[in-house]
Structures are given as structure tokens and as C-alpha cells.
């Protein structure tokens, strides 16, 4: 482990935070703001690629999947570096700086790409106009302005203003694209590369510090990780509400800028901790501090390497049918080969090392951990459709009106003062709640300072809502969610249900009926599949515009959130319990490596759900809905089947875990 000596802090109970070590609060807030930045950026990234740069679905979801895969791959190295050289604390600080710079770079996207279409080998500029509140894409051909309309058989019709079909293009004869600034694409990719490198230093090591707060056998560990996980989703909840709103109403730069501010706050909280984390995450004994700058420089050299991986990914051309599995694997982009190759080498390699270096019990526990890590890969492959295919589904085939706001907005418009009263009470109550939550266990003087600080923040928020009202917010008949904001359902349900699940696991443990870790993993897999099948069932009630009610998408996220609470906080705790003490950081990295592979495969799954777009807009909503329903049905049943298999093997797995619960 990276820590030199943490035992002194584990034995004290002074100033506990909700029955946990007080250091958990600082780690909670640091992670909360880091996740604020990441999930705020993630909420709008796929839409940014598809609507600003006008990449097609395959490229947009491919970049998204490749980026999120690298975000989870780099912790494999970051955990090792912390264990051997830097310690967890220095690694987290360095990673936070890189990530903040990366988010700020995403603010510089330049002008939107200009759409064009290639029709039977000839290029035509695409014009975007607004008619009756909806955007219309058209081309000029033979002196006529012709609207582009997709057909159910995937052909494309060009129609005159009175709806007469002037030309029909067979499937494959119509290709759309956009003119993009290569400079701004480079800025985008450098920004994403900085985030991936920074995350490698940040992500595994802050989780390792959380695990070090608890002595071996401390049953509070699971509950502590659940609280920590709630912090992740609290940050996600806040950012996924505000970043998409800013991106849509102000500009993409504003959404990414808010994410960057959140990441900067995370660094400030950890860098200036007031000694609260002294003794935790320190440099390992015997490590040479003169190597620090060499490590930092090498990390920066990885930025152009990742830039190259992104450009290689964007240039990928799928192999021709009939090449077989081997041909498919050999034809993958370098990033795909890197993902699969690293995973296939890391899992058996670490097990061989554990067999040679550890005891029989340690080896068996490592085998159990690796088996669960493999099933973990399946779960995140399907769960992480949220940022890609599910976000595009929300944009294209979901009714995004929030019905209950209709009466509220009508009241605001009839009695304008109620708008200001509503947000004054809402923000005031939120400020009180935050003061109570973070002030727990603190002296009265500290609580007063916190109260003053949160009051200032809430006042700034109220001023922002006044400004938003002046710009027209809440003056419409009903609130229409930005598509990226639909990801907030997951965070909302996690924040609401995490304490419930934590209390439930503790109550079941006291009665001796708590499910084993393998059973929790199996429930998670079946749950994520059930969520997709729920959405598929709701799709039969789509309206005449082939759009599904928002409640069905929210229902999917509810089921997925309950599944997530069975696997993710429990999974992090499982790694710290089953891993050999000498390589906890590395095993945390392998855990995130499994998620990295899942993210990459998730991008591949999302590419299967790709549909034809012109200037960022789908040409046929029926084809779009049918495509999503088909993909979601397949992955839903596959996930349920794999979960059932894990239930069968849960008993032998539990024996290999030697009492770890």
C-alpha cells in the first residue's frame, strides 16, 4: 500500500462524521467536485461531437467510448506509480491539475461545423432552416431547394416545398458530413488526452485512501464506500443539471467551463486540506523523491500518445464482412487492441504473480476477485450506454417535456414574484441542508463559517436564477429537458437510494442474511438487463412522432441505479478486501481496467445503434426508434442470462473468498 503509517488515525473516534472517520468528509467533497467536472462534461460530450462537430453516430460514439475507456485504463498505471513512488496524495493532486486544464481546453470549440451531403458522388452544401419550431435540412439541386427526408427502407428522398418527391436516393447513395476546423479538433483531442492522463493519477488513489481509513475487519467499510459513492453522485447530480442547460442556452463553452470550475474546486479542497489528511496517502517508505519530476514529465509525454490513439480511432474503417473473428480483432484500431491486449495480459499475469508470491488463501481470494472483475466488465458495458446511445435516444426518440412543470410555470407567469420566492426558499433550504450535512461533527465555530460560506454560494445561485429569468427561463408553458440532462436521473436515484441501500445491507448483515458479493453482482447484471427491457416495453406506446414518454427512460435509470448500488460501491470495497496488501493500488487499477474495456465495448455496442443523420439531425425517426429497440432488446436479454449464470457459480466463488463479506 502507498501509506507509510495510518494506524494512528484509525483508532480515534474524535469528531466522527456520521459514525465514520472525519477524513471521509474531505475525501467525499474532493471526489464530489471531481465527479461534478467529469459527469458535467460527459453529459454533453456525445451531443457536442454530434451537433457541434457534426460527426456521424459511429464516430461520435466511438470517440466517446474510446475516451471513457482511456479514462478507466490509466488508473492501472496511476495506482502502480502511487504504490511505488509518489504515494496516493501526490498522485491525486497532480491528476486534479491535469484534469482541470483539460476541461478548460474543451471550452475552445470554435465555430460549429458546416454540414454538407455527398449525393451519388457529388457534394452539396446543406442549409439548416427552422420551420414551425423544428429544424429542416435541405440542399439546392437544379435551382430547387429540396428538403432531405429519410425513408423507412433507409433510402433518402429529396422533396420540394409542397412535399413532392423530386428525387429518391437508394440506400448508401447519400452520405452526410461536415466541414470542421482541424485546429479545434486538435484542441478537443488534447483536452480529452489531458483528462485521461489526469484521471489515471486521481481515480484509483483517492479510493485507496478511503479504504485506508478503516482497519481490517471494520464492518463500517462497506457503508463508508457507499457514503463515498453518494458523494460521487451528488456531484454528478448537480453538474448534470446545470452543464446541459448552460450548453444549450449559452453555448457549449459554458457547459464545459462549469465542469472545469468544479474540477478546480476539487484540487483546491485536496491541495489545501489544513492537515486533515496528514498520515494518509503519503510517499511509500524508501521511495526516491528525486523521481517525482521524471514521473510528471513522462505523464505529459503520454498526452501526444493519446492524441495519436484518438486520431487512429477516428480513422478506423470496419473490416469487410466474412473476415471472421480474428480478422475483426486484427482490424481494430490501436486503442481496441490496447484495451483487449492489456486486459488479457493483466488478469492472468497478476494471478500468476499471486500464485508465486502469496499463500494459497491469498491466491484463491485473488482468483475470486478476478472472476468478479470479468462479470463487472459485462455490467459496465451495458450500463455505460447512458452517455452514448441512451443520450442520443433521449435527443431523438424521447418526449422531453416535464409535464408537472406546466402548472408551476403557469403560476410563475401569472404571479412573477412567486418565481423568486420559490428559488429563494429552495436555495435557502439547500444551503441549510449542506451546512448540516458537512458540519456534522465540527465545532460550532466551524459550522458558523460553513453556514456563511454556503449562504454566499446560495446567494450567487439566486442571482443566477434572476439572470436566467431575465433571459426567458420559465417563461414557456412547460420545461423541456436538454437531452444531456436526462442522465441526471441516475444521479438523482443514487443520491436518494444510497442511504437506503446502505442501511438495508447493514440490517441484513446483523440478521445474517446479507447477500454475498457474487449474488449482488448477479442481481446487478439482471437489473441492468431488466432496465433495457422496461424501456423496450414502453416503446410500444410511442406517439405519432415515434417518441417515447420521458417516464420510460426515467424508469430505465431507476432500475439501473438500483443495479448500480448492488455492484459499484460493493465492488470498490471488495477489491480492498480480497486483494493482497502489497498491490491494493494495482488491483484497484485492474478494477478500473475492467471498466475501461467495458467502456470501449460500450462504444462498439452504441455504434450498432447508429442511424443516419444530416447536420446532426436524424433523417427518419421511425428507423431510429426501431434501431434502438432492436439493440436494447438484445443486450437486455443477454445481461439477464449472464446474471443467471453468475447466480449458479456464486456458491463456489464464495468458498474462494474465505469469509470476505
C-alpha positions as CSV (number, residue, x, y, z in Angstrom):
1,X,0.0,0.0,0.0
2,X,1.1,3.6,-0.6
3,X,0.7,4.7,3.0
4,X,3.6,4.7,5.4
5,X,1.6,4.8,8.6
6,X,-2.1,5.3,9.0
7,X,-2.9,3.2,12.1
8,X,-2.8,6.2,14.5
9,X,-5.8,7.8,12.8
10,X,-7.8,4.6,12.6
11,X,-8.1,4.2,16.3
12,X,-9.5,7.6,17.2
13,X,-13.2,8.3,17.1
14,X,-13.0,12.0,18.0
15,X,-15.0,14.2,15.6
16,X,-16.5,11.3,13.7
17,X,-18.6,12.2,10.7
18,X,-21.9,10.2,10.9
19,X,-20.1,7.4,12.7
20,X,-17.1,7.4,10.2
21,X,-13.6,8.8,10.4
22,X,-13.6,12.6,9.9
23,X,-11.2,12.3,7.0
24,X,-14.0,10.7,4.9
25,X,-15.7,14.1,4.7
26,X,-12.8,15.8,2.9
27,X,-12.4,12.8,0.6
28,X,-16.2,12.9,0.0
29,X,-16.1,16.6,-1.1
30,X,-12.9,16.2,-3.1
31,X,-14.5,13.3,-5.1
32,X,-17.8,15.1,-5.3
33,X,-16.3,18.1,-7.2
34,X,-14.1,15.9,-9.3
35,X,-17.2,13.9,-10.4
36,X,-19.0,17.2,-10.9
37,X,-16.5,18.1,-13.5
38,X,-16.4,14.7,-15.2
39,X,-20.1,13.9,-15.3
40,X,-20.9,17.5,-16.3
41,X,-18.6,17.2,-19.2
42,X,-19.8,13.6,-20.0
43,X,-23.4,14.7,-20.1
44,X,-22.8,16.9,-23.1
45,X,-19.8,15.3,-24.8
46,X,-21.6,12.9,-27.2
47,X,-24.1,15.7,-28.2
48,X,-21.2,18.1,-28.6
49,X,-19.5,15.7,-31.0
50,X,-22.7,15.0,-33.0
51,X,-24.2,18.5,-33.1
52,X,-21.2,20.9,-33.0
53,X,-18.6,18.9,-34.9
54,X,-21.2,17.0,-36.9
55,X,-19.5,13.7,-36.6
56,X,-21.8,10.8,-37.5
57,X,-23.1,8.4,-34.9
58,X,-20.3,5.9,-35.4
59,X,-17.6,8.4,-34.9
60,X,-19.3,10.3,-32.1
61,X,-19.9,7.1,-30.0
62,X,-16.5,5.7,-31.0
63,X,-14.7,8.8,-29.6
64,X,-16.9,8.8,-26.5
65,X,-16.3,5.1,-25.9
66,X,-12.5,5.4,-26.6
67,X,-12.2,8.5,-24.3
68,X,-14.1,6.9,-21.4
69,X,-12.2,3.7,-21.9
70,X,-8.9,5.5,-21.5
71,X,-10.2,7.4,-18.5
72,X,-10.6,4.0,-16.8
73,X,-7.5,2.4,-18.3
74,X,-4.9,4.9,-17.0
75,X,-5.7,4.1,-13.3
76,X,-3.9,0.8,-13.8
77,X,-0.6,2.7,-14.2
78,X,-1.6,5.5,-11.8
79,X,-2.2,3.1,-9.0
80,X,1.1,1.4,-9.5
81,X,3.0,4.7,-9.6
82,X,1.3,5.7,-6.3
83,X,2.1,2.4,-4.7
84,X,5.8,2.5,-5.7
85,X,6.8,6.2,-5.9
86,X,4.5,9.1,-5.3
87,X,2.0,7.9,-2.8
88,X,-1.7,8.4,-3.2
89,X,-1.8,12.1,-2.0
90,X,0.7,13.5,-4.5
91,X,-0.9,11.5,-7.3
92,X,-4.3,12.9,-6.6
93,X,-3.0,16.5,-6.6
94,X,-1.2,16.1,-9.9
95,X,-4.1,14.4,-11.6
96,X,-6.5,17.1,-10.5
97,X,-4.4,19.8,-12.1
98,X,-4.2,18.0,-15.4
99,X,-8.0,17.3,-15.5
100,X,-8.9,20.9,-14.8
101,X,-6.6,22.1,-17.6
102,X,-8.2,19.5,-19.9
103,X,-11.7,20.7,-19.1
104,X,-10.8,24.3,-19.8
105,X,-9.4,23.3,-23.2
106,X,-12.8,21.8,-24.2
107,X,-14.3,25.3,-23.9
108,X,-12.5,26.3,-27.1
109,X,-14.5,24.6,-29.8
110,X,-14.6,27.4,-32.4
111,X,-17.5,27.7,-34.9
112,X,-19.9,24.9,-35.5
113,X,-19.0,22.6,-38.4
114,X,-20.8,23.4,-41.7
115,X,-22.9,20.4,-43.0
116,X,-22.7,19.1,-46.5
117,X,-24.0,16.0,-48.3
118,X,-22.5,13.8,-50.9
119,X,-25.2,12.5,-53.3
120,X,-24.2,9.9,-55.8
121,X,-20.6,11.2,-55.7
122,X,-21.4,14.9,-55.9
123,X,-21.1,17.3,-53.0
124,X,-23.9,19.7,-52.0
125,X,-24.0,22.2,-49.1
126,X,-26.7,21.6,-46.6
127,X,-28.8,24.5,-45.4
128,X,-30.5,24.4,-41.9
129,X,-33.7,26.4,-41.5
130,X,-36.3,26.5,-38.8
131,X,-39.9,25.8,-39.7
132,X,-42.8,25.6,-37.2
133,X,-40.3,25.2,-34.3
134,X,-38.3,22.4,-35.9
135,X,-35.2,22.4,-38.0
136,X,-35.3,21.4,-41.6
137,X,-32.2,20.3,-43.6
138,X,-32.2,20.9,-47.4
139,X,-29.9,21.1,-50.4
140,X,-30.1,23.1,-53.6
141,X,-30.2,21.0,-56.7
142,X,-31.0,22.1,-60.2
143,X,-32.1,25.5,-58.9
144,X,-34.6,24.0,-56.4
145,X,-34.4,23.9,-52.6
146,X,-35.1,20.3,-51.7
147,X,-35.8,19.0,-48.2
148,X,-33.9,15.9,-47.0
149,X,-36.2,13.2,-45.7
150,X,-35.2,9.7,-44.7
151,X,-37.5,6.7,-45.6
152,X,-38.3,3.6,-43.7
153,X,-36.2,1.4,-46.1
154,X,-33.2,3.7,-45.4
155,X,-33.3,5.4,-48.8
156,X,-33.4,9.2,-48.8
157,X,-36.0,11.4,-50.6
158,X,-35.4,15.0,-51.7
159,X,-38.7,16.8,-51.6
160,X,-39.9,20.2,-52.8
161,X,-41.6,22.8,-50.6
162,X,-45.0,21.3,-51.4
163,X,-43.9,17.8,-50.3
164,X,-43.5,16.3,-53.8
165,X,-40.6,13.8,-54.1
166,X,-38.1,15.3,-56.7
167,X,-35.5,12.5,-56.3
168,X,-35.1,9.3,-54.3
169,X,-31.6,8.1,-53.4
170,X,-31.0,4.4,-52.8
171,X,-29.5,3.2,-49.5
172,X,-25.8,4.0,-49.5
173,X,-26.0,6.7,-52.1
174,X,-26.4,9.6,-49.6
175,X,-23.6,10.5,-47.3
176,X,-23.5,13.4,-44.9
177,X,-20.6,15.1,-43.2
178,X,-19.4,18.5,-42.1
179,X,-16.5,20.9,-42.7
180,X,-14.6,21.1,-39.4
181,X,-11.7,23.2,-38.1
182,X,-8.7,20.9,-37.7
183,X,-7.2,23.3,-35.1
184,X,-10.3,23.0,-32.9
185,X,-10.4,19.2,-33.4
186,X,-6.8,19.1,-32.2
187,X,-7.7,21.3,-29.1
188,X,-10.6,18.9,-28.4
189,X,-8.4,15.8,-28.5
190,X,-5.6,17.4,-26.5
191,X,-8.2,18.3,-23.8
192,X,-9.5,14.8,-23.7
193,X,-6.0,13.4,-23.5
194,X,-5.1,15.6,-20.5
195,X,-8.3,14.4,-18.8
196,X,-7.4,10.8,-19.4
197,X,-3.9,11.1,-18.0
198,X,-5.0,13.2,-15.0
199,X,-7.7,10.7,-14.2
200,X,-5.2,7.9,-14.1
201,X,-3.4,9.6,-11.2
202,X,-6.6,10.7,-9.4
203,X,-9.2,8.0,-9.6
204,X,-7.6,4.8,-8.1
205,X,-5.7,6.7,-5.4
206,X,-8.5,8.6,-3.8
207,X,-10.4,5.4,-3.5
208,X,-7.3,3.7,-1.9
209,X,-7.2,6.4,0.7
210,X,-10.8,5.8,1.6
211,X,-10.1,2.1,2.1
212,X,-7.1,3.0,4.4
213,X,-9.4,4.9,6.8
214,X,-10.7,1.5,8.1
215,X,-8.8,-1.2,9.9
216,X,-9.1,-4.8,8.6
217,X,-12.4,-6.3,9.6
218,X,-14.1,-3.0,10.2
219,X,-17.7,-3.6,9.1
220,X,-18.1,0.1,8.5
221,X,-16.0,-0.1,5.4
222,X,-18.9,-1.0,3.0
223,X,-21.1,1.8,4.5
224,X,-18.1,4.2,4.2
225,X,-17.7,3.3,0.5
226,X,-21.5,3.7,0.0
227,X,-21.3,7.2,1.5
228,X,-18.3,8.0,-0.6
229,X,-20.2,6.8,-3.7
230,X,-23.1,9.0,-2.7
231,X,-20.6,11.9,-2.9
232,X,-19.8,10.9,-6.5
233,X,-23.4,11.0,-7.5
234,X,-24.1,14.2,-5.6
235,X,-21.5,15.9,-7.8
236,X,-22.9,14.2,-10.8
237,X,-26.5,15.3,-9.9
238,X,-25.6,19.0,-9.7
239,X,-23.4,19.1,-12.8
240,X,-25.8,17.1,-15.0
241,X,-28.5,19.6,-14.2
242,X,-26.6,22.8,-14.9
243,X,-24.0,21.9,-17.6
244,X,-26.5,20.8,-20.2
245,X,-28.6,23.9,-19.5
246,X,-25.6,26.2,-20.0
247,X,-24.5,24.2,-23.1
248,X,-27.9,24.7,-24.7
249,X,-28.8,28.2,-23.6
250,X,-25.4,29.9,-23.6
251,X,-23.1,27.7,-25.6
252,X,-21.0,24.6,-25.4
253,X,-18.1,26.5,-23.9
254,X,-20.2,27.4,-20.9
255,X,-21.1,23.8,-20.1
256,X,-17.5,22.7,-20.3
257,X,-16.4,25.8,-18.4
258,X,-18.6,24.9,-15.4
259,X,-17.2,21.4,-15.4
260,X,-13.7,22.9,-15.3
261,X,-14.6,25.1,-12.3
262,X,-15.8,22.1,-10.5
263,X,-12.6,20.2,-11.1
264,X,-10.6,23.2,-9.9
265,X,-12.6,23.3,-6.7
266,X,-11.7,19.6,-6.2
267,X,-8.0,20.4,-6.5
268,X,-8.3,23.3,-4.1
269,X,-10.0,21.1,-1.4
270,X,-7.4,18.4,-1.6
271,X,-4.3,20.7,-2.0
272,X,-5.3,22.9,1.0
273,X,-6.7,20.3,3.4
274,X,-5.5,22.0,6.5
275,X,-3.7,18.9,7.7
276,X,-6.8,16.8,7.8
277,X,-5.2,14.1,5.7
278,X,-1.8,14.0,7.3
279,X,-0.6,10.4,7.5
280,X,-2.8,9.2,4.7
281,X,-1.6,8.6,1.2
282,X,2.0,9.6,2.0
283,X,5.0,8.6,-0.1
284,X,5.9,4.9,0.5
285,X,8.9,4.2,2.6
286,X,12.1,4.1,0.7
287,X,10.8,5.9,-2.5
288,X,13.1,8.4,-4.1
289,X,11.6,11.9,-4.2
290,X,14.0,12.9,-6.9
291,X,12.0,10.7,-9.4
292,X,8.8,12.9,-9.0
293,X,9.5,15.3,-11.8
294,X,10.6,12.4,-14.1
295,X,7.2,10.8,-13.5
296,X,5.4,14.1,-14.1
297,X,7.3,14.7,-17.3
298,X,6.6,11.2,-18.6
299,X,2.9,11.6,-17.8
300,X,2.9,14.7,-20.0
301,X,4.6,12.8,-22.8
302,X,1.6,10.5,-22.8
303,X,-0.7,13.3,-24.0
304,X,0.6,13.3,-27.6
305,X,0.4,9.4,-27.4
306,X,-3.3,9.5,-26.5
307,X,-3.8,12.2,-29.2
308,X,-2.5,9.7,-31.7
309,X,-4.8,7.0,-30.4
310,X,-7.8,9.3,-30.8
311,X,-6.9,10.2,-34.4
312,X,-6.3,6.5,-35.2
313,X,-9.7,5.7,-33.7
314,X,-11.4,8.3,-35.8
315,X,-9.8,6.9,-39.0
316,X,-11.0,3.4,-38.3
317,X,-12.7,1.6,-41.1
318,X,-14.7,-1.6,-40.3
319,X,-13.4,-4.8,-41.9
320,X,-15.4,-6.3,-44.8
321,X,-18.0,-9.0,-43.9
322,X,-16.6,-12.5,-43.9
323,X,-13.3,-11.7,-42.3
324,X,-14.2,-13.7,-39.2
325,X,-13.4,-13.0,-35.5
326,X,-9.6,-13.0,-36.0
327,X,-9.9,-10.6,-38.9
328,X,-12.2,-8.4,-36.9
329,X,-9.8,-8.3,-33.9
330,X,-6.7,-7.6,-36.1
331,X,-8.6,-4.8,-37.8
332,X,-9.5,-3.0,-34.6
333,X,-8.0,0.5,-34.0
334,X,-4.8,0.5,-31.9
335,X,-6.9,1.6,-28.9
336,X,-9.1,-1.5,-29.2
337,X,-6.0,-3.8,-29.5
338,X,-4.5,-2.0,-26.5
339,X,-7.7,-2.4,-24.4
340,X,-8.2,-6.1,-25.1
341,X,-4.5,-6.9,-25.0
342,X,-3.9,-5.2,-21.7
343,X,-6.9,-6.9,-20.1
344,X,-5.9,-10.3,-21.4
345,X,-2.4,-9.9,-20.1
346,X,-3.1,-8.2,-16.8
347,X,-5.7,-10.7,-15.4
348,X,-3.6,-13.9,-15.8
349,X,-0.4,-12.1,-15.2
350,X,-1.4,-10.8,-11.8
351,X,-2.8,-14.2,-10.9
352,X,0.5,-15.9,-11.8
353,X,2.3,-13.4,-9.6
354,X,-0.1,-14.0,-6.7
355,X,0.4,-17.8,-7.1
356,X,4.1,-17.4,-6.9
357,X,4.3,-14.7,-4.2
358,X,1.3,-15.3,-1.9
359,X,-0.2,-18.0,0.2
360,X,-2.8,-20.5,-1.0
361,X,-5.6,-18.5,0.7
362,X,-4.4,-15.2,-0.8
363,X,-4.3,-16.8,-4.3
364,X,-7.8,-18.1,-4.0
365,X,-9.1,-14.7,-2.9
366,X,-7.4,-13.1,-5.9
367,X,-9.0,-15.7,-8.2
368,X,-12.4,-14.8,-6.8
369,X,-11.6,-11.1,-7.3
370,X,-10.6,-11.6,-10.9
371,X,-13.8,-13.7,-11.7
372,X,-15.9,-10.9,-10.3
373,X,-13.9,-8.3,-12.3
374,X,-14.8,-10.2,-15.5
375,X,-18.5,-10.1,-14.7
376,X,-18.0,-6.4,-13.8
377,X,-16.9,-5.8,-17.4
378,X,-20.3,-7.1,-18.7
379,X,-22.2,-4.9,-16.3
380,X,-20.5,-1.6,-17.2
381,X,-20.6,-2.4,-21.0
382,X,-24.4,-2.2,-20.8
383,X,-24.7,0.4,-18.0
384,X,-22.5,2.9,-19.8
385,X,-24.8,3.2,-22.7
386,X,-26.1,6.2,-20.7
387,X,-23.6,8.7,-22.2
388,X,-23.9,7.5,-25.8
389,X,-26.8,5.5,-27.2
390,X,-29.2,6.4,-24.4
391,X,-28.4,10.1,-24.6
392,X,-28.9,10.0,-28.4
393,X,-32.1,8.1,-27.8
394,X,-33.3,10.9,-25.5
395,X,-32.4,13.5,-28.1
396,X,-34.2,11.8,-30.9
397,X,-36.9,9.5,-29.7
398,X,-38.0,10.8,-26.3
399,X,-40.6,13.4,-25.3
400,X,-38.5,15.7,-23.1
401,X,-41.3,17.8,-21.7
402,X,-41.5,17.6,-17.9
403,X,-45.3,17.6,-17.5
404,X,-45.5,18.6,-13.9
405,X,-43.7,21.9,-14.6
406,X,-46.7,23.1,-16.7
407,X,-48.7,24.2,-13.7
408,X,-45.6,25.6,-12.0
409,X,-44.6,27.7,-15.0
410,X,-48.1,28.9,-15.4
411,X,-48.1,30.1,-11.8
412,X,-44.8,31.8,-12.3
413,X,-46.1,33.6,-15.3
414,X,-49.3,34.7,-13.6
415,X,-47.6,35.8,-10.4
416,X,-44.0,36.7,-11.3
417,X,-43.0,37.2,-7.6
418,X,-43.6,33.5,-6.9
419,X,-40.7,32.6,-9.2
420,X,-38.3,34.5,-6.9
421,X,-39.9,33.2,-3.8
422,X,-39.7,29.6,-4.9
423,X,-36.0,29.8,-5.7
424,X,-35.2,31.8,-2.5
425,X,-36.8,29.1,-0.4
426,X,-35.3,26.2,-2.5
427,X,-31.8,27.6,-2.3
428,X,-32.1,28.7,1.3
429,X,-33.2,25.2,2.3
430,X,-30.4,23.7,0.3
431,X,-27.9,25.9,2.0
432,X,-29.2,24.8,5.4
433,X,-29.1,21.1,4.4
434,X,-25.5,21.4,3.2
435,X,-24.4,23.2,6.4
436,X,-26.0,20.4,8.5
437,X,-24.5,17.7,6.4
438,X,-20.9,18.9,6.2
439,X,-21.0,20.5,9.6
440,X,-21.7,17.2,11.4
441,X,-19.0,16.5,14.0
442,X,-17.5,20.0,13.6
443,X,-17.1,22.6,16.3
444,X,-19.7,25.4,16.5
445,X,-17.3,28.0,15.1
446,X,-16.6,25.8,12.1
447,X,-20.3,25.3,11.5
448,X,-20.9,29.0,11.5
449,X,-18.2,29.6,8.9
450,X,-19.6,26.8,6.8
451,X,-23.1,28.4,7.1
452,X,-21.7,31.8,6.0
453,X,-19.9,30.1,3.0
454,X,-23.0,28.2,1.8
455,X,-25.1,31.3,2.3
456,X,-22.8,33.2,-0.1
457,X,-22.9,30.4,-2.6
458,X,-26.7,30.2,-2.5
459,X,-27.0,33.9,-2.9
460,X,-24.8,33.7,-6.0
461,X,-27.1,30.9,-7.2
462,X,-30.2,33.1,-6.6
463,X,-28.6,35.9,-8.6
464,X,-28.1,33.4,-11.4
465,X,-31.7,32.4,-11.3
466,X,-32.7,36.1,-11.5
467,X,-30.5,36.5,-14.5
468,X,-31.9,33.3,-16.1
469,X,-35.4,34.7,-15.7
470,X,-34.4,37.9,-17.4
471,X,-33.1,35.6,-20.3
472,X,-36.5,33.9,-20.6
473,X,-36.2,30.9,-18.3
474,X,-39.5,29.5,-17.0
475,X,-41.5,31.8,-19.3
476,X,-42.5,29.0,-21.6
477,X,-45.5,26.7,-21.0
478,X,-43.5,23.7,-19.8
479,X,-39.9,22.8,-19.1
480,X,-38.2,20.8,-21.8
481,X,-35.1,18.9,-20.6
482,X,-32.0,19.1,-22.7
483,X,-31.2,15.6,-23.8
484,X,-27.9,15.5,-21.9
485,X,-29.8,16.3,-18.7
486,X,-31.6,13.0,-18.8
487,X,-28.5,11.4,-17.3
488,X,-29.4,13.2,-14.1
489,X,-32.0,10.5,-13.3
490,X,-29.2,8.1,-12.5
491,X,-27.5,10.5,-10.1
492,X,-30.9,11.5,-8.5
493,X,-31.8,7.9,-7.8
494,X,-28.4,7.1,-6.5
495,X,-28.4,10.0,-4.0
496,X,-31.9,9.1,-2.9
497,X,-31.3,5.3,-2.6
498,X,-27.7,5.1,-1.5
499,X,-28.6,5.7,2.2
500,X,-31.5,3.2,1.9
501,X,-29.2,0.5,0.4
502,X,-26.5,1.2,3.0
503,X,-29.0,0.8,5.8
504,X,-30.5,-2.3,4.1
505,X,-27.2,-4.1,3.8
506,X,-26.3,-3.3,7.4
507,X,-29.7,-4.5,8.7
508,X,-29.4,-7.7,6.6
509,X,-25.8,-8.2,7.9
510,X,-26.9,-8.0,11.5
511,X,-29.5,-10.7,10.8
512,X,-27.0,-12.8,8.9
513,X,-29.0,-12.7,5.6
514,X,-27.0,-10.2,3.6
515,X,-26.4,-11.5,0.0
516,X,-22.8,-12.5,-0.8
517,X,-20.8,-10.3,-3.1
518,X,-21.3,-12.7,-6.1
519,X,-25.0,-12.6,-5.6
520,X,-25.0,-8.8,-5.5
521,X,-23.1,-8.8,-8.8
522,X,-25.6,-11.2,-10.3
523,X,-28.6,-9.1,-9.2
524,X,-26.8,-6.1,-10.8
525,X,-26.4,-7.8,-14.1
526,X,-30.0,-8.9,-14.2
527,X,-31.1,-5.5,-13.2
528,X,-29.3,-3.6,-15.9
529,X,-30.9,-6.0,-18.5
530,X,-34.3,-5.5,-17.0
531,X,-33.9,-1.7,-17.3
532,X,-33.4,-2.0,-21.0
533,X,-36.4,-4.3,-21.4
534,X,-38.6,-1.9,-19.5
535,X,-37.7,0.8,-22.0
536,X,-38.3,-1.5,-24.9
537,X,-41.8,-2.3,-23.5
538,X,-42.5,1.4,-23.1
539,X,-41.5,2.0,-26.8
540,X,-44.8,0.4,-27.9
541,X,-46.6,3.4,-26.5
542,X,-44.5,5.9,-28.7
543,X,-46.5,8.8,-30.1
544,X,-47.1,9.6,-33.8
545,X,-43.6,11.3,-33.9
546,X,-42.1,8.0,-32.8
547,X,-41.1,9.4,-29.4
548,X,-41.4,7.6,-26.1
549,X,-42.6,9.2,-22.9
550,X,-39.9,10.5,-20.6
551,X,-41.2,8.3,-17.8
552,X,-40.0,5.2,-19.5
553,X,-36.5,6.5,-19.8
554,X,-36.6,7.6,-16.1
555,X,-37.8,4.1,-15.3
556,X,-34.8,2.6,-17.0
557,X,-32.5,4.8,-15.0
558,X,-34.3,3.8,-11.8
559,X,-33.7,0.1,-12.4
560,X,-30.2,0.7,-13.5
561,X,-29.5,2.8,-10.4
562,X,-30.6,0.0,-8.1
563,X,-28.4,-2.4,-10.1
564,X,-25.5,0.0,-9.7
565,X,-25.9,0.1,-6.0
566,X,-25.5,-3.6,-5.9
567,X,-22.2,-3.6,-7.7
568,X,-20.2,-0.4,-7.6
569,X,-19.7,0.6,-4.0
570,X,-19.6,-3.1,-3.1
571,X,-17.1,-3.7,-5.8
572,X,-14.7,-1.0,-4.7
573,X,-14.9,-2.4,-1.1
574,X,-14.4,-5.9,-2.5
575,X,-11.1,-5.0,-4.1
576,X,-9.7,-3.7,-0.9
577,X,-10.8,-6.8,1.0
578,X,-9.7,-9.6,-1.5
579,X,-6.5,-8.0,-2.8
580,X,-3.1,-8.8,-1.4
581,X,-2.0,-5.9,0.7
582,X,1.1,-5.2,-1.4
583,X,-0.9,-4.5,-4.6
584,X,-4.1,-2.9,-3.4
585,X,-3.5,0.1,-5.6
586,X,-2.7,-2.1,-8.7
587,X,-5.8,-4.2,-8.1
588,X,-7.9,-1.0,-7.9
589,X,-6.4,-0.2,-11.2
590,X,-7.4,-3.6,-12.6
591,X,-10.9,-2.9,-11.4
592,X,-10.9,0.3,-13.4
593,X,-9.2,-1.6,-16.3
594,X,-12.2,-3.9,-16.5
595,X,-14.4,-0.8,-16.7
596,X,-12.1,0.6,-19.4
597,X,-12.6,-2.5,-21.5
598,X,-16.4,-2.2,-20.8
599,X,-16.4,1.4,-21.9
600,X,-14.7,0.6,-25.2
601,X,-17.1,-2.3,-25.9
602,X,-19.9,0.0,-24.9
603,X,-18.9,2.3,-27.7
604,X,-18.9,-0.6,-30.1
605,X,-22.5,-1.5,-28.9
606,X,-23.6,2.1,-29.3
607,X,-22.2,2.0,-32.9
608,X,-24.5,-0.8,-33.7
609,X,-27.4,1.6,-32.8
610,X,-26.0,4.2,-35.2
611,X,-28.6,5.9,-37.5
612,X,-28.3,8.2,-40.5
613,X,-28.0,11.9,-39.6
614,X,-27.7,15.1,-41.6
615,X,-26.3,18.2,-39.9
616,X,-26.7,16.4,-36.5
617,X,-30.4,15.5,-37.1
618,X,-31.9,12.1,-37.7
619,X,-33.5,11.7,-41.2
620,X,-36.2,9.2,-40.1
621,X,-37.4,8.9,-36.5
622,X,-39.1,5.6,-37.1
623,X,-35.9,3.9,-38.3
624,X,-34.2,5.5,-35.4
625,X,-36.7,4.1,-32.8
626,X,-36.7,0.6,-34.5
627,X,-32.9,0.5,-34.4
628,X,-32.7,1.4,-30.7
629,X,-35.4,-1.0,-29.7
630,X,-33.7,-3.8,-31.5
631,X,-30.3,-3.2,-29.9
632,X,-31.8,-2.6,-26.4
633,X,-33.8,-5.9,-26.6
634,X,-30.8,-7.9,-27.5
635,X,-28.5,-6.6,-24.8
636,X,-31.3,-6.7,-22.2
637,X,-31.8,-10.5,-22.6
638,X,-28.1,-11.2,-22.8
639,X,-27.5,-9.3,-19.5
640,X,-30.2,-11.2,-17.7
641,X,-28.8,-14.5,-19.0
642,X,-25.3,-13.7,-17.8
643,X,-26.6,-12.7,-14.4
644,X,-28.3,-16.1,-14.1
645,X,-25.0,-17.8,-14.8
646,X,-23.3,-15.9,-12.1
647,X,-26.0,-16.9,-9.6
648,X,-25.2,-20.5,-10.3
649,X,-21.5,-20.1,-9.7
650,X,-22.0,-17.8,-6.6
651,X,-21.6,-20.7,-4.1
652,X,-18.1,-21.9,-5.3
653,X,-17.0,-18.3,-5.6
654,X,-17.9,-17.6,-2.1
655,X,-15.8,-20.5,-0.9
656,X,-12.8,-19.0,-2.6
657,X,-13.4,-15.7,-0.8
658,X,-12.7,-17.3,2.6
659,X,-15.3,-15.4,4.6
660,X,-14.9,-12.0,2.9
661,X,-18.4,-10.4,3.0
